[in-house]
Amino acid sequence: IYYRAKQGWPLERVVSPKRQYNNAESNKKAVAAAAAKKHAQTHCKRGHPLSGDNVYEYRGMRHCRACKRAYDKYLYYKKQRPLEEFL
């Protein structure tokens, strides 16, 4: 039931005991909803703002430059120190 509701199915189909096949339409809606939710984010998972010069796009997704710089430094030092030290 959780999977069906998360995919954006109508309520009567969610609670239906019958198996549902070929659900391409609701899958497209779920993908579009997830993309819209991700694009509406104003901050990255570490709290940096996703606006202005702090954002770059890669493969159609927005990424935080501050987190990328910290991760690059982390890799440069061969992972000898924890990533949190660079943020």
GULUMDREN-5218 format. One line per field, with one value per residue: x, y, z of N, C-alpha, C, O in turn; residue number from 1. Coordinates in steps of 0.001 Angstrom, whole numbers, plus 500000, padded with zeros to 6 digits. Atoms other than C-alpha are relative to their C-alpha. Layout:
N
nx X ...
ny Y ...
nz Z ...
cax X ...
cay Y ...
caz Z ...
cx X ...
cy Y ...
cz Z ...
ox X ...
oy Y ...
oz Z ...
donu NUM ...
! end
This chain:
87
nx 500841 499110 499388 501020 500305 498825 499946 501014 501194 501269 500299 500694 499032 499042 500540 500482 499156 499605 498696 500090 498934 499893 500384 499056 500499 499762 498556 499559 500421 499152 498673 500134 500193 498724 499113 500456 499664 498554 499641 500522 499161 499279 498716 499497 500217 499132 500464 499545 501080 499915 500353 498883 498744 499762 500695 499645 500823 499295 500957 501365 500280 499276 499080 499426 498558 499270 499843 499094 498639 499604 499763 498755 498897 500004 499344 498618 499231 500070 500963 499320 500753 501438 500580 500567 498937 499869 501242
ny 498815 498844 499834 499498 498610 499206 499868 499057 500691 499579 500703 501276 500993 500263 500968 501166 501173 500538 499546 499028 500137 498972 498762 499016 498641 499531 499958 498724 498958 500087 499501 498553 499420 500078 499009 498677 499853 499835 498710 498955 499896 498737 500266 501363 500796 499504 498681 498912 499559 500408 498853 499162 500623 501240 501101 500358 501099 501116 501019 499560 499851 498917 500456 498961 499819 500076 501428 500574 499587 500733 501396 500040 499905 501286 500973 499585 500455 501473 500471 500184 499270 500126 498997 498922 499049 499077 499259
nz 500000 499924 501312 500931 499645 500319 501453 500425 500499 499405 498745 500216 500477 498921 499048 500728 499761 501301 500479 501080 500977 501022 499347 500526 499827 498637 499821 500569 499070 498814 500372 500156 498671 499292 500609 499582 498583 499922 500565 499118 498811 499890 499358 500162 498790 498931 499601 500854 500897 501404 500822 500415 500417 499265 500674 501367 500511 500591 500452 499748 498573 499345 498960 499149 500229 498721 499685 501005 499643 498795 500377 500770 499034 499286 500871 500189 498845 500009 499003 498714 498995 500286 500892 499212 499699 501112 500235
cax 500000 502829 504526 501306 500543 504106 503814 500829 498108 494445 493057 490721 493648 495921 493605 492627 493830 494216 497742 498283 500305 501506 501333 503430 501183 501380 505104 505603 503620 505724 508982 507764 506652 510002 511884 509742 510308 514070 514208 512233 514896 516525 519415 521655 521637 524449 522617 524345 522013 521278 521238 523538 527176 526892 525001 526129 524219 525495 523425 520282 520595 521618 524616 526200 529638 530645 530043 531880 534924 534985 534722 537542 539794 538819 539902 543089 544211 543602 540730 543114 540852 537042 534950 533314 536679 536512 532919
cay 500000 502392 501807 502419 505633 506890 506316 508667 506096 507033 505988 503310 501614 501937 499919 497445 493905 493173 493369 496281 495862 498343 501399 503659 506700 506931 506169 509207 511341 510112 510854 514344 515013 513868 516076 519094 518485 518192 521333 523313 522739 525937 524351 521304 518490 520199 523538 525547 527715 526458 529830 532217 531238 528308 526154 524282 521875 518470 515983 518041 518210 521121 520615 522647 524115 524380 520656 519815 521860 520198 516746 517540 518601 515428 513348 515389 514494 510812 510475 510772 513220 513114 515021 517110 518768 520451 521722
caz 500000 500880 497514 495601 497509 497043 493299 493174 492491 493024 496430 495043 493276 496335 498573 495857 496671 492949 491481 489122 485958 483345 485536 483279 483646 487425 487262 485010 487467 490385 488569 487657 491244 492643 490169 491066 494787 494294 492159 494768 497433 498690 500629 500217 502771 504715 504879 502153 500024 496529 494806 492980 492583 494979 492441 489370 487154 486194 484221 484748 488534 490765 493045 495844 495046 498725 499273 496032 497070 500489 498917 496468 499367 501199 498196 497759 501266 500439 502896 505846 507637 507989 505455 508207 508817 505402 505572
cx 500887 500612 499002 499689 501164 500133 498932 498744 498744 499656 499320 500928 501014 499499 499451 500922 500545 501371 499798 501210 499974 499533 500918 499540 500268 501500 500557 499633 500901 501393 499962 499846 501307 500983 499619 500361 501493 500423 499544 500849 500775 501377 500429 499828 500898 499682 500486 498869 500238 499521 501270 501210 500270 499372 500620 499128 500884 498981 498564 499630 500844 500856 500602 501513 500804 500243 500966 501442 500506 500314 501289 501222 500149 500715 501468 500876 499860 499146 500641 499259 498518 499493 499466 501032 500113 498753 499906
cy 501251 500284 500605 501469 500920 500226 500938 499360 500600 499111 498660 498910 499638 498895 498747 498802 499405 500558 500927 499831 501184 501352 501142 501431 500533 500052 501314 501151 500023 500553 501520 500688 500000 501031 501410 500264 500265 501376 501157 500181 501313 499815 498557 499250 500434 501441 501165 500419 499541 501146 500750 499215 498667 498779 499746 498828 498967 498918 500341 500159 501138 499430 501201 500089 499861 498544 499333 500368 499215 498549 499864 500097 498693 498929 500322 499507 498494 499422 499748 500687 499900 501159 501207 501085 501067 500837 501245
cz 500000 498626 499015 500293 499635 498500 499455 499435 500630 501203 499767 499456 501081 500912 499323 500252 498701 499592 498810 499090 499043 500535 499563 500257 501400 500302 499458 500932 501231 499723 499871 501355 500788 499450 500429 501463 500170 499501 500892 501253 499994 500638 499744 501326 501158 500380 499167 499062 498570 499120 499628 499547 500680 499323 498635 499589 499349 499724 500394 501460 500567 501133 500720 499764 501292 500391 499025 500317 501211 499659 499194 500912 500766 499172 499802 501147 500220 501119 501365 501135 499661 499150 500762 500314 498916 499756 500801
ox 500613 500651 499344 499586 500947 500672 498931 498026 498806 500065 499657 500707 501520 500259 498981 502141 501464 501641 498901 502350 498944 498576 501407 500368 500759 501940 501436 500420 501265 501966 500872 500420 501611 501723 500491 500752 501889 501318 500105 500610 501245 502227 499588 499364 500644 500369 500143 498107 501370 498473 502304 501096 501209 499405 500951 498659 501818 498296 497792 498467 501957 500422 500689 502224 501907 501337 501738 502331 501646 501284 502021 502215 501261 501510 502295 502013 500112 499443 500175 499377 498177 500022 499539 500676 500576 498802 498914
oy 502209 501436 501519 502272 502034 501246 501235 499987 501135 497951 497678 497727 498516 497998 497835 498938 498587 501739 500719 499804 501840 501941 501896 502304 501652 500866 501915 502081 501094 501251 502207 501754 500972 501650 502232 501376 501117 502000 502249 501113 501752 500699 497681 499823 500064 502029 502308 499568 499547 501062 500600 498249 497965 497684 500683 498063 499291 498447 499469 500409 501387 498554 502293 499092 499314 498195 498459 499520 498752 497986 498888 499402 498232 498153 499417 499086 497992 498354 498903 500296 499710 502268 502327 502238 502174 501777 501968
oz 499278 498193 498264 499366 499159 498073 498261 498657 501737 501260 500429 499714 501106 501276 500003 500154 498731 499812 497993 499555 498889 500032 500404 500515 501548 501114 500076 501110 501716 500559 500336 501576 501479 500215 500712 501819 500965 500072 500813 502021 498944 500533 499545 502312 502304 501215 499469 498602 498086 498480 500278 498793 500303 499885 497909 500432 498615 500631 500793 501775 500105 501881 500159 499883 501272 500835 499420 500235 501224 500166 499360 500698 501026 499704 499694 500930 501316 501656 502129 502296 498494 499224 500255 500556 499193 498963 500704
donu 1 2 3 4 5 6 7 8 9 10 11 12 13 14 15 16 17 18 19 20 21 22 23 24 25 26 27 28 29 30 31 32 33 34 35 36 37 38 39 40 41 42 43 44 45 46 47 48 49 50 51 52 53 54 55 56 57 58 59 60 61 62 63 64 65 66 67 68 69 70 71 72 73 74 75 76 77 78 79 80 81 82 83 84 85 86 87
! end
